[in-house]
Amino acid sequence: MAGGTGDRFGAGTLKQTAALNGRAMVAWSAEVLATSPRVSGLVLVAPSDDRAYWGALLAEEAARKLRAAVKGGATRQESVYNGLEQVPAGMSHVLIHDAARPCLSAALCDRVIDALASHDAVVPAVPVTDTLIRDHDSEVDAILDRVHIAGVQTPQAFRLELIRRAHRFARERGFKSSDDGSLVLALGETVTTVAGERTNLKVTFREDLMIADAILRNGAPT
């Protein structure tokens, strides 16, 4: 998933093409996914469907496994839907990952795929460490118990038929969410968690680049 405009990122450039430790941001996680023998191909959802342009930003293995570049929609949910429609016939499962998480490790990728052996919907999660509040009109409305709260990450993994059905169900009913797992929950299906990684941060603001760069310089994920 590299279809966003990165409005919060600023700097007049697409976040997913921003330079990060010598590569375009999108190239980092694409390469981790592509070098996995368990991943047969990549579908890149981007601001344009120029496969040659996006392929040129990727390392050799990722470019070789790139099956399609698909133009994203107005929202992340629409973009994922567009991507799912381009998954080649014969595929049984799919991983959905955000290019804005460039520090993906091969270990996390494997952990999510492993869980598909016994579950149809899998998301990585990390426990929150901050005390969380509910903010209403600049006042603390409630303090939330963090014991049962976690931050969800990508890649998220699904049986392909299930996640396609979840997206179509959401479109038919006007249900909107920025998280694919929540669409499966809306069907009444179970979503299983596996341990995420704190280094698998999401680059949202310019200062996040410095953190991601430090993670990658101290050893690219393997």
N, C-alpha and C positions, 0 to 999 in steps of 0.2 A: 504494500500500500504506500504509494508515493504521489498521491493525487492532490494533496492539500496545497493551499497557497501560502501557508506559513505567515499569516498576518501578524501574529504575536512575535514572530522571529525578527521581522523588520529587515533592515539593511538592503531593501530593494532587490533581493535575490530569492530564488526558490530555495527553501530550506534543504530539500532533499538533494540539491546539487551543490550545496555549500562545501567548500574544501575542508576536509577533516583528516589531519595526519596524512596528507598527500593524495587523498582520494576524494571523490564525491561521496557525500554521506550515504547515498543510496547504495553504493558499491559494497559497503562493509557487510551488512547483514545479508545482502544478496549472495555474496561469496560464501558465507558460512552455510547458508541453505543449499547452495549449488554444489558444494563439495561433499555434502552428505550423500552417501550411496542410497539413502532411503528416500531422497527427494528426486522425483523423475523429471521435473520441469518447473519453470517459473512463469507466472503471469504477472506482469508489472502494470499496475494501475497508476497512471501519471497524468499530468495536465495535458499531454498530447499523446496521440497514438503513433508517434514517430519511432518505430522500433529501431531503426538504424541509429538515431540520436541516442536513445537510452542505452542501447547495446554497447555503444562506444564508451559509455561512462563506466561500464562494468568490467571486472577482470575476466580473463579468458574463459574460465569454467562457467561463470554465471552467464556470460554472453552466449555461450554454446547451449546452455539449458533454457535460454529465454524463448518461450513458446509464442508469446504475444505481448504487445504493449497496447493497453486499453485506456481510452480517455476516461477520466474520472467524472463523477457527477457533482452536483451542487453540495452534497454532504458526504461525509465518510460512509454512511450507510448506503447511499446510492452508488458510491464508488466500489464498495465491496460487492454489491449486487452485480455491477457491470463486470467485475473481475470473475465472479463465480460463473457467469454466463459463458465465459471464454475458456473455462477449464476443459481440456480435451476429453473426449468420450473415453470411457473405460476406466476412469479414475474412481477410486472408492473413497478416498479421504483427502482433506485439504488442510494446509496450514495457512493462517492469515497473520501476517506480520507487518508491523509499521516500519517503514524506512527510517523514521525518526528515532528508532531504537537501534543505533548502529553497533552497539557493544554486545550484541547477541553472541552467546557462546555455543559451541557445538554440544556441550554437555546439556544445556537447557533445551536445545532443539531435540536431542535424543530423549530427554526425560518426558517431554510432551508427547513425542511420537510413541514412546513405550506405553504410555497410559492409554493410547488408543486401542491397545490389544483387548482391553476390558471395559472401555467407556466410549461413548459416542460423541461427547463434547468435553474438551479439556482446556482449562485456562491456567496459566501460571500466576501465582499470587505471592505477595510479600507482606508480612505483618507491618502495620503502621507503628511508628515509634513516637510520633507527636501526639499530644492530647488534642482531640478534635472537638470543635464546637460547631453549632449551627448558628450562622450569622443571619439575623433578620433586622433590616433597617439599621445597620451599624450597631446593633446590640446583640449580646450573647443570648440566644433563645434557648439553647440547651447544650450541655456537655455530653458528648457521646462516649459510650463505653468502648474503648479500643480493643478489648479482649477478642471480640468477634468481628473486627473490621480489618480488612486487608486491602492493599492496592493491587489492582489487576494489571497484568502485563500482556504482551504478545511475545512469541507467536501463540495464537490460540488454534486448537486443532479440532476438527469435526469430521464426522462421517458426512460425505459430500451431499447425499440426499437429504440429510437432516438440516444442514445449514442453508441449503437452497430453499427448502420448505419453510424454514423460519423466516428467511428474508421475504419470501413471497407472501407469507401470512402477515408480516408487518406492513408490507406495502398495501395489501388489501384493506387493512384496518387503520392505516394512518399512524401506526405506532412508530416512534422514532427513538433511536438510541445511538450513542457513539460506540457502543460495545456489542460485539457479535454474540457473546455469551448471553447477554440479556435478552436477545431475540429468541434464543433457544428456550430460556426460562419462560418466556411469554407463551410458548407452546405447551408448557407444563412438563417439559422434559428436564432431566437432571444434567447439571453442569458440574464436573469434577475439577478440583483444584490440585495442582502440583506445586512444589516449591519453586518460586521465581528466584531472581538474583538481583541484589541491590545495584550491581554494576550494569544491569540491563535498563539503564535510565532512558527516559524519553527526552529528547532535545526539543524544547519548546521555545526557550528564550536564548538570546545570543550568548549569555553567560554560561548556558549549559554546554556550549561547545568546548569550553575550557575543561570542564569535568570529563566529557567524553574523550577529548584529546588525551588527557592524562591517563585515562583507563587504557586506551589503545596503545599509548607509548610504553606503558608498563607491561605490555604483553598483549598482543591482539588476541581476542577470544579464540580458543581452540576446542 
